Amino acid sequence: MQEIERKFLVSSDAFKKEAFKSTSIAQGFLNSNKLRTVRIRIADDKGFLTIKGKSSASGLSRLEWETEIPKEEAETLLELCEPGQIEKTRYYVNAGQHVFEVDEFYGKNQGLIVAEVELSSEEEVFEKPDWLGDEVTGDARYYNSMLSKRPYTDWK
């Protein structure tokens, strides 16, 4: 249950033409402590409960546990979450042997687009699409739990 991923800003919307699927996501946090987060997510018609541990020093890996729950239960749990719900569309884009998950945020995080790629090791090599911008792996400002507290539109 070790999650290893790298995160990047996105420099153009060219990824939308390359996406093979997209999903509407609403999520909130029951707990956003930096040592562990407890997230509730609704992705299209499915609900999920996710617990993530503290990130490694590099920001590349952390423990993650997730289970699907009924959408109705997820909707109820969202009402119990800390203030600052996240709304986004996730696009799935193939690049070489990997799938990038590209999140386009709405609401108070409007204007932010971030791409993540999951890896099997911290040293794994992967193909970088042309629309990939600066790497922000390990920059806590881009964690969804932080964006729920200090939205992107408040950064300026």
matplotlib code that plots the C-alpha trace (Angstrom):
import matplotlib.pyplot as plt

x = [0.0, 2.9, 2.0, 4.9, 4.1, 5.5, 3.4, 3.8, 2.1, 0.5, 1.6, -1.3, -4.7, -3.3, -3.8, -7.6, -7.2, -5.1, -7.4, -9.0, -11.4, -12.5, -14.2, -15.9, -14.6, -15.8, -13.8, -13.4, -11.2, -12.4, -8.8, -6.1, -3.3, 0.1, 0.8, -2.3, -5.2, -8.7, -10.4, -13.9, -14.3, -17.1, -15.9, -18.9, -21.3, -18.8, -17.8, -14.3, -12.7, -9.0, -6.3, -2.9, 0.2, 2.9, 5.0, 8.6, 11.3, 11.4, 7.6, 7.6, 6.0, 3.6, 1.4, -2.2, -5.2, -8.5, -11.8, -15.0, -18.1, -21.7, -22.1, -24.9, -22.6, -19.9, -22.4, -23.3, -19.6, -18.8, -21.2, -18.9, -15.7, -13.5, -14.4, -13.0, -14.3, -12.3, -14.0, -12.2, -12.3, -9.7, -8.4, -6.6, -3.8, -1.5, 2.1, 4.5, 4.0, 2.3, -1.1, -1.0, -3.9, -4.5, -6.7, -8.4, -9.6, -12.7, -14.2, -11.6, -8.8, -9.9, -6.9, -4.8, -4.1, -1.8, -0.7, 0.4, 2.1, 2.3, 5.5, 6.7, 9.9, 11.3, 13.9, 11.5, 12.0, 8.8, 8.0, 7.2, 4.4, 5.0, 2.3, 4.0, 5.4, 7.4, 7.7, 6.0, 6.5, 6.8, 5.5, 2.8, 0.9, -0.2, -1.6, -5.4, -5.6, -3.7, -5.7, -8.8, -7.4, -5.5, -7.0, -5.0, -6.9, -5.7, -2.0, -1.8]
y = [0.0, 2.3, 5.1, 6.5, 9.4, 12.5, 15.7, 18.4, 21.6, 21.5, 24.1, 23.8, 22.1, 19.8, 16.9, 17.1, 16.0, 13.0, 11.9, 8.6, 9.2, 11.8, 11.8, 14.4, 14.5, 16.1, 15.5, 16.6, 15.8, 14.3, 14.8, 16.8, 16.5, 16.3, 12.9, 11.4, 12.5, 10.9, 11.7, 11.2, 11.3, 10.9, 10.1, 10.1, 7.6, 5.9, 6.8, 6.2, 6.5, 7.0, 7.2, 8.6, 8.6, 11.2, 11.8, 10.7, 13.4, 13.6, 13.8, 10.9, 8.2, 7.6, 4.8, 4.9, 2.8, 3.1, 1.4, 1.9, 2.9, 3.5, 6.9, 7.8, 7.2, 9.3, 12.1, 12.0, 11.9, 14.9, 16.9, 16.1, 17.1, 20.1, 23.3, 23.6, 20.9, 20.2, 20.0, 18.9, 17.0, 14.2, 13.3, 10.1, 10.3, 7.5, 8.5, 5.6, 2.9, 5.1, 6.8, 10.5, 11.7, 15.3, 17.3, 20.5, 22.3, 24.5, 26.8, 28.4, 26.4, 27.5, 28.0, 25.2, 22.1, 19.4, 16.1, 13.0, 9.8, 6.7, 4.8, 1.4, 2.9, 6.4, 5.9, 4.7, 6.5, 7.7, 9.6, 13.2, 14.7, 18.1, 19.7, 18.8, 21.8, 22.3, 19.5, 20.2, 16.8, 17.3, 20.9, 20.7, 23.6, 21.3, 18.6, 18.4, 18.6, 21.9, 23.2, 22.7, 25.0, 27.5, 27.5, 28.4, 31.6, 32.9, 32.5, 35.8]
z = [0.0, -0.6, -3.0, -5.1, -7.3, -8.9, -9.4, -12.0, -13.0, -16.5, -19.1, -21.6, -22.1, -24.8, -22.4, -22.9, -26.6, -25.4, -22.5, -22.9, -19.9, -17.4, -14.1, -12.0, -8.4, -5.2, -2.0, 1.5, 4.5, 7.8, 9.0, 7.3, 9.9, 8.1, 9.8, 8.3, 6.1, 6.0, 2.7, 1.5, -2.3, -4.8, -8.3, -10.7, -9.1, -6.6, -3.1, -1.5, 1.9, 1.8, 4.5, 3.6, 5.9, 6.2, 3.0, 2.9, 3.1, -0.7, -1.0, -3.5, -1.3, 1.5, 2.8, 1.4, 2.1, 0.1, 0.0, -2.0, 0.0, -1.2, -2.8, -0.4, 2.6, 1.0, 0.5, 4.2, 5.3, 3.1, 5.3, 8.3, 6.6, 7.4, 5.5, 2.0, -0.3, -3.5, -6.9, -10.0, -13.2, -13.5, -17.0, -17.7, -20.3, -21.5, -21.9, -22.8, -20.2, -17.7, -17.1, -16.0, -13.9, -14.7, -12.3, -13.4, -10.3, -9.9, -7.3, -5.1, -6.8, -10.3, -12.6, -11.1, -13.2, -11.8, -13.3, -11.3, -12.4, -10.1, -10.2, -8.9, -7.5, -6.8, -9.5, -12.2, -15.5, -17.4, -20.5, -20.0, -22.2, -23.9, -21.8, -18.5, -16.6, -13.5, -11.0, -7.6, -6.0, -2.3, -2.3, 0.3, -1.1, -3.9, -1.7, -2.0, 1.8, 1.8, -1.2, 0.9, 3.6, 1.5, -2.0, -5.1, -5.7, -2.3, -3.2, -5.1]

ax = plt.figure().add_subplot(projection="3d")
ax.plot(x, y, z, "-o")
ax.set_aspect("equal")
plt.show()
